[in-house]
Amino acid sequence: MKGEILVYRKWNKWSIPMVTAILLGASGCGGPIATGKSGMKEYAIAVTDQGSDQIKVFDPKKADWNAKNALQWSWAPTAANGFDGLLSAWGLPTDAKVRKNDKWGGEWMVVTDSKGLAAVIPYPKSDRMKWALDVGGNPHSAELLPNGNIAVAASTGGWVRVYASSQGPAAKQYTEYGLSSAHAVLWDPGMEGLWTAGKDYLVALQVEGTDAEPVIKEKLKIELPTKNAHAVEPVYGDPDKLWVVTGSKVYQYSKSNREFKLDYNGNERINRVGVKSISSQGSGTVVETVTDTAKKPPGSCKANNWCTDTVDLFLPDSSHTMTGAELYKARILNPNYQ
């Protein structure tokens, strides 16, 4: 393929090309709440609301998210739910993701906060802390691995770490991979590894070692077509595709073709400047947040240059505005990796 330098190396069952040039081309209960027109489950949507310092979960079928019956669940760390001593590390929540975990049973939510907190809590019960630590570095994303360890991406810290959270509620052992402005982390069961992205690169990482002493190794590094990645998410229904969001574009990345594509369904509306988060239902509905400062005309949230008070949905198109909200991310709470 034009513009690529490829070196093939074996990774588990895959031959993965190393691409070194630009490709040219808590209250309530959340979960699956409805069946969409396609017959597929429609999952609830979580937002990180930095105005209320809470993770909130909404019913996407409700038109008015200011109405009480639209809010399904909310959470913030407290001394009562096990976070005594860590409360100073919370106040600007940046991520919330739910995963099924066979090791522990049931579903678990991973959360991060710019003030330093990374944590795992049971979902939706949320009455205790499974693991938590002030990791510093302005964490922006987390992922729960199948073995119970947690991966964390920190933007200011410039790293991706895998903590041995499987070893206990305050386990501090970790392995680290340096990545400038790391903003995303996603487990890929097909390659049994992690995707992450930062200022310049989309990266695939292999996690080796033991549960107690994990080791990270770089296996794939791809220069982004545009800079400053903000999100890497699965395209549910197509395991070959990833959503990759940068500061100026929203791509679908094809793993098999090693291409960043802009010709997906709905691209003329989904592909925007200033997108901070993206996720999609299995039915194809896409959920985004875009900073209000990037909108024309600008939106209502003026607390900082990354917030919005609105969650946008596409395919079909709709939007949900929350009065006084300072949202960073919105995420469909699909507990499956792909």
KEKE-3310 file (N, C-alpha, C; in steps of 0.2 Angstrom, whole numbers, plus 5000, padded with zeros to 4 digits):
npx = (5004:5003:5013:5017:5027:5031:5033:5032:5027:5025:5010:5002:4988:4989:4997:5004:5006:5019:5017:5025:5024:5014:4997:4990:4978:4876:4863:4848:4847:4856:4859:4856:4841:4831:4824:4830:4825:4831:4830:4840:4848:4847:4858:4860:4866:4880:4887:4900:4899:4906:4901:4892:4901:4899:4896:4883:4869:4859:4843:4842:4830:4822:4816:4818:4831:4832:4822:4816:4813:4822:4834:4844:4853:4866:4882:4896:4912:4912:4915:4907:4905:4917:4928:4936:4949:4953:4945:4950:4955:4945:4934:4934:4927:4932:4930:4920:4916:4908:4910:4908:4914:4922:4931:4928:4914:4898:4895:4906:4911:4923:4931:4938:4947:4952:4958:4966:4960:4958:4947:4938:4922:4908:4894:4877:4877:4886:4890:4902:4920:4930:4943:4955:4964:4975:4982:4988:4994:4983:4972:4963:4956:4951:4952:4945:4953:4952:4957:4955:4964:4968:4969:4975:4975:4985:4985:4992:5002:5008:5007:5003:4997:4996:4988:4990:4976:4969:4975:4970:4962:4969:4981:4996:5006:5012:5014:5022:5019:5026:5018:5015:5003:4993:4976:4967:4961:4958:4953:4955:4948:4950:4963:4969:4975:4979:4972:4978:4979:4987:4995:5002:5001:4992:4992:4995:4996:5004:5000:5009:5018:5013:4997:5000:5011:5012:5017:5020:5021:5025:5017:5012:5012:5006:5006:4995:4983:4979:4982:4982:4974:4958:4949:4947:4937:4926:4918:4903:4897:4905:4919:4931:4933:4937:4932:4941:4946:4952:4959:4953:4946:4935:4938:4935:4944:4951:4956:4961:4964:4972:4969:4964:4948:4935:4923:4912:4895:4885:4895:4896:4890:4894:4908:4917:4925:4933:4927:4925:4921:4916:4904:4895:4879:4874:4865:4869:4867:4875:4884:4890:4900:4904:4915:4908:4914:4919:4908:4897:4885:4894:4891:4882:4890:4902:4912:4924:4936:4933:4921:4903:4885:4877:4872:4875:4866:4867:4860:4847:4846:4847:4847:4852:4850:4856:4852:4864:4874:4891:4898:4910:4913:4902:4895:4890:4884:4889:4893:4901:4917:4918)
npy = (4994:5011:5023:5016:5008:4991:4979:4963:4954:4941:4940:4933:4925:4932:4940:4954:4970:4982:4998:5012:5024:5038:5033:5035:5039:5032:5029:5022:5012:5006:5000:4988:4995:4995:4990:4993:4999:4990:4978:4976:4977:4992:5002:5010:5027:5034:5049:5060:5072:5086:5097:5093:5085:5071:5054:5051:5041:5039:5037:5033:5034:5043:5059:5071:5075:5082:5079:5070:5056:5052:5051:5037:5032:5037:5043:5046:5046:5043:5043:5034:5024:5018:5026:5035:5045:5046:5056:5069:5067:5067:5076:5081:5072:5060:5049:5034:5018:5002:4985:4967:4954:4939:4934:4940:4940:4946:4964:4978:4995:5006:5020:5037:5052:5069:5074:5064:5051:5034:5020:5005:5000:4990:4987:4989:4992:4998:5001:4999:5000:4992:4993:5006:5021:5035:5040:5050:5062:5066:5057:5051:5040:5023:5005:4989:4975:4957:4949:4956:4966:4984:4996:5012:5028:5042:5059:5071:5066:5057:5044:5026:5014:4998:4993:4981:4978:4967:4961:4966:4979:4990:4989:4993:4990:4992:4992:5002:5012:5024:5038:5052:5063:5054:5047:5038:5021:5004:4987:4974:4960:4951:4952:4951:4961:4979:4994:5010:5028:5044:5060:5059:5046:5030:5016:4999:4987:4974:4964:4956:4945:4942:4941:4948:4955:4963:4966:4978:4978:4986:4983:4988:5003:5017:5031:5045:5052:5065:5076:5074:5063:5059:5049:5031:5018:5004:4999:4994:4978:4977:4970:4973:4986:5002:5016:5031:5046:5062:5079:5086:5077:5063:5047:5030:5016:5003:4988:4977:4982:4992:5006:5023:5029:5039:5038:5032:5028:5042:5051:5065:5072:5066:5067:5079:5094:5095:5085:5076:5063:5047:5034:5019:5011:4994:4994:5004:5018:5033:5041:5056:5069:5086:5099:5114:5126:5124:5123:5131:5142:5145:5134:5133:5130:5137:5135:5130:5125:5113:5108:5103:5105:5096:5081:5073:5063:5052:5044:5037:5055:5065:5076:5079:5090:5096:5106:5117:5108:5102:5093:5081:5068:5056:5040:5025:5012:4998:4982:4974:4970:4970)
npz = (5000:4996:5003:5015:5026:5029:5042:5046:5060:5072:5082:5094:5087:5075:5061:5063:5055:5056:5055:5050:5043:5038:5034:5018:5011:5222:5212:5206:5191:5178:5161:5147:5139:5130:5115:5099:5082:5074:5080:5089:5105:5114:5123:5139:5141:5147:5155:5159:5170:5174:5180:5190:5196:5194:5188:5177:5171:5157:5150:5133:5126:5131:5128:5135:5144:5156:5163:5177:5176:5166:5170:5175:5184:5195:5201:5213:5221:5238:5256:5262:5252:5251:5247:5256:5259:5246:5241:5237:5225:5215:5205:5192:5182:5169:5162:5160:5160:5156:5160:5157:5167:5169:5178:5190:5190:5185:5181:5179:5183:5176:5181:5178:5183:5180:5191:5196:5201:5198:5196:5200:5201:5207:5196:5193:5206:5215:5228:5234:5234:5222:5217:5219:5216:5217:5204:5197:5185:5176:5171:5158:5152:5154:5155:5159:5160:5155:5165:5177:5179:5177:5164:5161:5154:5153:5150:5153:5160:5151:5148:5147:5158:5165:5179:5193:5197:5200:5211:5223:5233:5234:5226:5220:5210:5194:5176:5163:5148:5138:5131:5122:5127:5130:5128:5127:5129:5125:5126:5115:5111:5100:5096:5108:5115:5119:5112:5110:5110:5106:5105:5092:5088:5084:5094:5096:5110:5118:5132:5143:5155:5172:5181:5193:5191:5178:5161:5148:5130:5115:5100:5088:5079:5073:5063:5066:5054:5057:5071:5089:5096:5104:5107:5106:5100:5100:5084:5086:5080:5069:5070:5063:5063:5071:5080:5078:5085:5082:5085:5075:5066:5063:5062:5055:5058:5049:5053:5046:5033:5037:5037:5039:5038:5030:5024:5030:5035:5038:5039:5035:5045:5057:5057:5064:5070:5086:5093:5108:5113:5107:5103:5099:5096:5094:5084:5075:5079:5083:5096:5102:5110:5108:5111:5116:5112:5100:5092:5079:5079:5095:5109:5124:5136:5145:5155:5153:5140:5135:5138:5136:5135:5129:5122:5107:5095:5081:5066:5070:5070:5084:5099:5116:5128:5143:5156:5163:5164:5163:5152:5148:5142:5133:5134:5127:5137:5134:5139:5133:5124:5111)
capx = (5000:5007:5014:5018:5033:5028:5037:5028:5029:5019:5007:4996:4986:4989:5003:5003:5011:5021:5017:5029:5023:5007:4993:4988:4971:4874:4856:4845:4850:4857:4860:4851:4835:4826:4826:4829:4821:4834:4829:4846:4847:4850:4861:4860:4871:4884:4890:4904:4897:4910:4897:4890:4906:4896:4894:4876:4867:4852:4839:4842:4824:4819:4818:4821:4836:4831:4816:4818:4813:4827:4841:4843:4859:4871:4887:4902:4915:4911:4918:4903:4906:4924:4934:4939:4956:4954:4941:4953:4957:4939:4931:4933:4927:4934:4928:4916:4915:4906:4913:4907:4921:4921:4935:4924:4907:4894:4897:4910:4912:4930:4931:4944:4946:4958:4962:4970:4957:4956:4944:4934:4916:4902:4889:4875:4876:4891:4890:4909:4926:4934:4950:4955:4971:4976:4987:4990:4995:4977:4970:4958:4953:4952:4949:4945:4955:4948:4960:4954:4968:4965:4973:4974:4979:4985:4987:4998:5008:5011:5008:4998:4999:4992:4989:4988:4970:4967:4978:4968:4958:4974:4987:5000:5011:5010:5019:5020:5021:5026:5014:5013:4996:4988:4969:4962:4963:4953:4955:4953:4949:4952:4971:4971:4979:4976:4973:4978:4981:4990:4996:5004:5000:4988:4996:4993:5000:5003:5001:5012:5019:5008:4992:5002:5017:5011:5022:5017:5026:5023:5017:5010:5012:5003:5006:4989:4983:4979:4985:4979:4968:4954:4945:4947:4931:4924:4912:4900:4894:4910:4925:4937:4933:4938:4932:4947:4944:4957:4956:4950:4943:4932:4939:4934:4950:4951:4962:4963:4967:4977:4967:4959:4943:4930:4918:4907:4888:4884:4901:4895:4887:4898:4915:4917:4931:4931:4924:4929:4920:4911:4903:4889:4875:4875:4860:4872:4866:4882:4884:4896:4900:4908:4916:4904:4918:4920:4902:4896:4888:4896:4886:4881:4894:4908:4916:4931:4936:4932:4914:4897:4879:4873:4874:4872:4865:4866:4858:4844:4849:4843:4851:4849:4853:4855:4853:4869:4879:4897:4900:4916:4911:4896:4897:4885:4887:4889:4898:4905:4922:4916)
capy = (5000:5017:5027:5012:5003:4986:4974:4958:4951:4937:4942:4928:4921:4937:4943:4962:4974:4988:5004:5018:5030:5040:5030:5041:5037:5029:5028:5019:5006:5007:4994:4988:4997:4995:4986:4998:4997:4985:4973:4975:4980:4999:5002:5017:5032:5037:5055:5063:5078:5090:5102:5090:5080:5064:5050:5050:5037:5042:5033:5037:5034:5049:5065:5077:5072:5086:5076:5065:5049:5051:5049:5030:5030:5042:5040:5049:5043:5045:5039:5028:5019:5016:5031:5039:5046:5048:5061:5075:5065:5067:5083:5082:5065:5060:5042:5029:5012:4996:4979:4961:4951:4932:4933:4943:4939:4952:4970:4983:5001:5009:5028:5041:5059:5073:5076:5058:5045:5029:5016:5000:4999:4986:4991:4996:4992:5004:5002:4998:5001:4986:4995:5013:5024:5042:5038:5057:5062:5068:5051:5052:5034:5017:4999:4984:4969:4951:4946:4960:4972:4990:5000:5019:5032:5049:5064:5076:5061:5055:5036:5021:5010:4993:4991:4975:4979:4960:4958:4969:4985:4996:4986:4999:4988:4993:4993:5008:5013:5031:5040:5059:5065:5048:5049:5032:5014:4999:4980:4971:4952:4948:4952:4950:4967:4985:5000:5017:5034:5050:5066:5058:5039:5025:5011:4992:4985:4967:4964:4950:4945:4939:4946:4952:4959:4964:4969:4980:4978:4989:4978:4991:5010:5020:5038:5047:5056:5071:5075:5074:5059:5059:5043:5025:5015:4999:5000:4987:4975:4976:4969:4975:4993:5006:5024:5035:5053:5067:5085:5089:5072:5057:5041:5023:5013:4996:4984:4972:4986:4997:5012:5028:5030:5045:5037:5028:5031:5048:5055:5072:5075:5064:5070:5086:5097:5096:5079:5073:5056:5044:5027:5017:5006:4989:4996:5009:5024:5035:5046:5061:5075:5090:5105:5120:5131:5122:5124:5137:5147:5142:5132:5137:5129:5142:5134:5129:5125:5106:5106:5104:5103:5092:5074:5072:5056:5051:5038:5043:5061:5069:5078:5079:5096:5096:5113:5118:5103:5103:5087:5080:5062:5052:5033:5019:5007:4991:4979:4969:4974:4971)
capz = (5000:4995:5009:5021:5027:5033:5044:5049:5066:5075:5089:5095:5080:5070:5059:5063:5052:5060:5050:5052:5039:5037:5028:5013:5009:5216:5213:5200:5188:5171:5157:5141:5142:5125:5108:5093:5076:5071:5084:5094:5112:5115:5129:5142:5140:5153:5154:5164:5171:5178:5183:5196:5198:5194:5182:5176:5166:5155:5145:5127:5123:5134:5124:5139:5149:5162:5167:5182:5173:5161:5174:5178:5189:5196:5206:5214:5226:5245:5261:5263:5247:5251:5245:5261:5258:5239:5238:5234:5218:5211:5204:5185:5179:5162:5159:5163:5155:5160:5156:5160:5169:5171:5184:5196:5189:5184:5177:5183:5180:5177:5180:5179:5184:5179:5197:5198:5203:5193:5201:5198:5206:5204:5192:5195:5214:5216:5235:5237:5229:5221:5217:5217:5217:5214:5199:5195:5177:5172:5168:5153:5150:5158:5153:5163:5157:5157:5171:5182:5180:5174:5160:5162:5150:5156:5145:5155:5162:5144:5149:5148:5163:5167:5186:5195:5202:5201:5217:5229:5232:5234:5223:5216:5205:5187:5170:5159:5141:5137:5125:5123:5127:5130:5129:5126:5130:5123:5125:5109:5112:5094:5096:5115:5117:5120:5108:5114:5105:5109:5101:5085:5086:5086:5096:5099:5115:5120:5139:5145:5162:5176:5184:5198:5188:5171:5156:5142:5124:5109:5094:5082:5080:5067:5063:5064:5049:5060:5077:5095:5097:5110:5108:5102:5102:5095:5080:5087:5074:5064:5074:5060:5063:5077:5079:5080:5085:5083:5087:5069:5062:5066:5057:5056:5056:5047:5056:5041:5028:5040:5034:5042:5033:5031:5020:5033:5035:5042:5040:5034:5051:5063:5057:5066:5074:5093:5096:5114:5114:5102:5104:5094:5097:5089:5078:5071:5081:5085:5101:5102:5113:5105:5115:5114:5109:5093:5088:5076:5084:5101:5113:5131:5141:5145:5160:5150:5132:5133:5140:5132:5139:5125:5119:5100:5092:5074:5063:5068:5073:5089:5104:5122:5132:5151:5159:5168:5163:5160:5150:5144:5138:5133:5132:5127:5142:5131:5143:5128:5121:5104)
cpx = (5004:5007:5016:5025:5031:5033:5033:5031:5023:5017:5001:4995:4987:4996:5001:5008:5013:5022:5020:5029:5015:5003:4990:4980:4965:4867:4853:4849:4850:4858:4856:4844:4830:4829:4825:4825:4824:4833:4835:4845:4850:4852:4860:4866:4874:4887:4895:4903:4901:4907:4895:4895:4903:4896:4887:4874:4860:4849:4839:4835:4820:4821:4821:4825:4836:4826:4819:4818:4818:4833:4840:4848:4863:4876:4893:4905:4913:4915:4914:4903:4913:4930:4936:4946:4958:4949:4944:4955:4951:4937:4930:4933:4928:4932:4924:4914:4913:4908:4910:4914:4920:4925:4931:4917:4903:4897:4901:4911:4919:4928:4938:4942:4952:4962:4966:4967:4956:4953:4940:4928:4911:4897:4883:4875:4880:4891:4897:4914:4930:4941:4950:4962:4971:4983:4991:4990:4989:4975:4963:4954:4955:4949:4950:4947:4952:4951:4959:4959:4965:4970:4971:4978:4979:4988:4993:5004:5011:5012:5002:5000:4994:4993:4986:4982:4967:4969:4975:4966:4963:4981:4990:5005:5008:5016:5017:5023:5021:5023:5012:5006:4991:4981:4965:4965:4957:4956:4951:4954:4951:4960:4974:4976:4975:4977:4973:4980:4983:4990:4997:5002:4994:4992:4993:4998:4998:5004:5003:5014:5014:5003:4995:5008:5016:5016:5019:5023:5022:5023:5015:5009:5011:5003:4998:4989:4982:4980:4980:4973:4965:4950:4947:4942:4930:4918:4908:4896:4899:4917:4931:4938:4934:4936:4938:4946:4951:4954:4952:4945:4940:4933:4936:4941:4949:4957:4965:4967:4972:4975:4963:4954:4938:4924:4912:4900:4887:4889:4900:4893:4892:4905:4915:4924:4928:4928:4928:4927:4915:4910:4896:4886:4876:4870:4863:4871:4873:4880:4890:4895:4906:4909:4912:4908:4920:4914:4901:4888:4890:4890:4886:4886:4901:4912:4923:4931:4935:4925:4908:4891:4875:4876:4871:4872:4864:4864:4853:4847:4844:4849:4848:4853:4851:4857:4859:4874:4885:4900:4906:4915:4904:4898:4892:4888:4886:4894:4902:4911:4921:4910)
cpy = (5006:5021:5023:5009:4998:4981:4969:4954:4947:4939:4937:4924:4926:4938:4951:4966:4980:4993:5010:5024:5032:5036:5036:5039:5041:5027:5026:5013:5007:5000:4994:4990:4996:4991:4991:4995:4991:4978:4971:4979:4987:5000:5010:5021:5035:5044:5057:5070:5082:5095:5100:5086:5073:5061:5049:5045:5039:5036:5036:5038:5040:5055:5071:5074:5077:5083:5070:5058:5047:5048:5042:5029:5036:5040:5045:5046:5047:5041:5033:5023:5017:5020:5036:5039:5047:5053:5067:5073:5065:5075:5085:5076:5065:5054:5038:5024:5006:4990:4972:4958:4944:4931:4935:4941:4946:4958:4975:4989:5003:5016:5031:5048:5063:5074:5070:5052:5040:5023:5011:4999:4994:4990:4986:4997:4998:5006:5001:5000:4994:4987:5002:5016:5031:5041:5045:5057:5064:5063:5053:5046:5028:5011:4993:4978:4962:4948:4950:4966:4978:4994:5007:5023:5039:5054:5068:5071:5058:5047:5032:5016:5004:4991:4984:4975:4972:4957:4961:4976:4991:4994:4992:4996:4989:4993:4999:5008:5021:5033:5047:5060:5059:5049:5043:5026:5009:4992:4977:4963:4948:4947:4951:4955:4973:4990:5006:5022:5040:5056:5064:5050:5035:5019:5004:4990:4978:4967:4957:4950:4941:4944:4950:4956:4959:4967:4971:4980:4981:4984:4982:4998:5013:5027:5041:5052:5064:5071:5076:5070:5060:5053:5037:5020:5009:5001:4993:4985:4974:4976:4971:4983:4996:5013:5027:5042:5057:5074:5088:5084:5066:5051:5035:5020:5006:4993:4980:4976:4991:5004:5016:5030:5036:5044:5032:5032:5036:5052:5062:5075:5073:5066:5077:5088:5097:5091:5077:5066:5054:5037:5026:5011:5000:4990:5001:5016:5026:5041:5050:5066:5079:5097:5111:5125:5130:5122:5131:5138:5143:5140:5135:5136:5133:5141:5133:5127:5117:5104:5107:5103:5099:5086:5074:5065:5057:5045:5034:5049:5064:5072:5079:5085:5095:5103:5113:5113:5105:5096:5086:5074:5060:5045:5029:5014:5000:4988:4974:4973:4975:4969)
cpz = (5000:5002:5016:5021:5032:5035:5048:5055:5069:5081:5090:5089:5074:5068:5058:5060:5056:5055:5053:5048:5039:5032:5024:5012:5013:5217:5206:5197:5181:5167:5150:5143:5136:5119:5103:5087:5073:5074:5089:5100:5111:5122:5132:5140:5146:5151:5160:5165:5176:5182:5190:5200:5199:5188:5182:5170:5164:5150:5138:5123:5125:5130:5128:5145:5155:5166:5172:5180:5168:5164:5177:5184:5189:5202:5207:5220:5233:5250:5263:5258:5246:5249:5249:5260:5251:5236:5235:5227:5213:5211:5197:5182:5172:5159:5163:5158:5159:5156:5160:5162:5172:5177:5191:5196:5189:5180:5182:5179:5181:5176:5181:5180:5183:5185:5200:5199:5197:5198:5197:5203:5203:5201:5191:5203:5217:5224:5238:5232:5228:5220:5216:5219:5214:5210:5196:5187:5173:5168:5164:5151:5154:5154:5158:5159:5159:5163:5177:5183:5176:5170:5161:5157:5153:5152:5147:5157:5156:5145:5148:5153:5163:5175:5188:5200:5203:5208:5223:5228:5232:5231:5219:5211:5198:5182:5166:5152:5140:5130:5126:5122:5126:5132:5129:5127:5129:5123:5119:5110:5106:5094:5103:5117:5118:5114:5112:5108:5109:5104:5093:5083:5088:5088:5098:5104:5117:5128:5141:5153:5166:5178:5189:5196:5180:5167:5150:5136:5118:5103:5088:5083:5073:5067:5061:5058:5051:5067:5083:5096:5104:5111:5103:5104:5097:5090:5081:5081:5068:5068:5070:5061:5070:5075:5082:5080:5086:5085:5081:5065:5066:5061:5059:5053:5055:5049:5050:5035:5030:5037:5038:5037:5035:5027:5023:5033:5040:5043:5040:5040:5057:5063:5058:5070:5081:5096:5102:5115:5108:5104:5100:5097:5092:5083:5073:5074:5085:5091:5102:5107:5109:5109:5112:5111:5102:5089:5085:5075:5090:5105:5120:5136:5140:5151:5159:5143:5130:5135:5135:5137:5135:5122:5112:5098:5085:5072:5068:5072:5078:5094:5110:5126:5139:5153:5164:5168:5161:5158:5147:5139:5138:5131:5132:5132:5139:5135:5139:5125:5114:5102)
residu = (MET:LYS:GLY:GLU:ILE:LEU:VAL:TYR:ARG:LYS:TRP:ASN:LYS:TRP:SER:ILE:PRO:MET:VAL:THR:ALA:ILE:LEU:LEU:GLY:ALA:SER:GLY:CYS:GLY:GLY:PRO:ILE:ALA:THR:GLY:LYS:SER:GLY:MET:LYS:GLU:TYR:ALA:ILE:ALA:VAL:THR:ASP:GLN:GLY:SER:ASP:GLN:ILE:LYS:VAL:PHE:ASP:PRO:LYS:LYS:ALA:ASP:TRP:ASN:ALA:LYS:ASN:ALA:LEU:GLN:TRP:SER:TRP:ALA:PRO:THR:ALA:ALA:ASN:GLY:PHE:ASP:GLY:LEU:LEU:SER:ALA:TRP:GLY:LEU:PRO:THR:ASP:ALA:LYS:VAL:ARG:LYS:ASN:ASP:LYS:TRP:GLY:GLY:GLU:TRP:MET:VAL:VAL:THR:ASP:SER:LYS:GLY:LEU:ALA:ALA:VAL:ILE:PRO:TYR:PRO:LYS:SER:ASP:ARG:MET:LYS:TRP:ALA:LEU:ASP:VAL:GLY:GLY:ASN:PRO:HIS:SER:ALA:GLU:LEU:LEU:PRO:ASN:GLY:ASN:ILE:ALA:VAL:ALA:ALA:SER:THR:GLY:GLY:TRP:VAL:ARG:VAL:TYR:ALA:SER:SER:GLN:GLY:PRO:ALA:ALA:LYS:GLN:TYR:THR:GLU:TYR:GLY:LEU:SER:SER:ALA:HIS:ALA:VAL:LEU:TRP:ASP:PRO:GLY:MET:GLU:GLY:LEU:TRP:THR:ALA:GLY:LYS:ASP:TYR:LEU:VAL:ALA:LEU:GLN:VAL:GLU:GLY:THR:ASP:ALA:GLU:PRO:VAL:ILE:LYS:GLU:LYS:LEU:LYS:ILE:GLU:LEU:PRO:THR:LYS:ASN:ALA:HIS:ALA:VAL:GLU:PRO:VAL:TYR:GLY:ASP:PRO:ASP:LYS:LEU:TRP:VAL:VAL:THR:GLY:SER:LYS:VAL:TYR:GLN:TYR:SER:LYS:SER:ASN:ARG:GLU:PHE:LYS:LEU:ASP:TYR:ASN:GLY:ASN:GLU:ARG:ILE:ASN:ARG:VAL:GLY:VAL:LYS:SER:ILE:SER:SER:GLN:GLY:SER:GLY:THR:VAL:VAL:GLU:THR:VAL:THR:ASP:THR:ALA:LYS:LYS:PRO:PRO:GLY:SER:CYS:LYS:ALA:ASN:ASN:TRP:CYS:THR:ASP:THR:VAL:ASP:LEU:PHE:LEU:PRO:ASP:SER:SER:HIS:THR:MET:THR:GLY:ALA:GLU:LEU:TYR:LYS:ALA:ARG:ILE:LEU:ASN:PRO:ASN:TYR:GLN)
# end
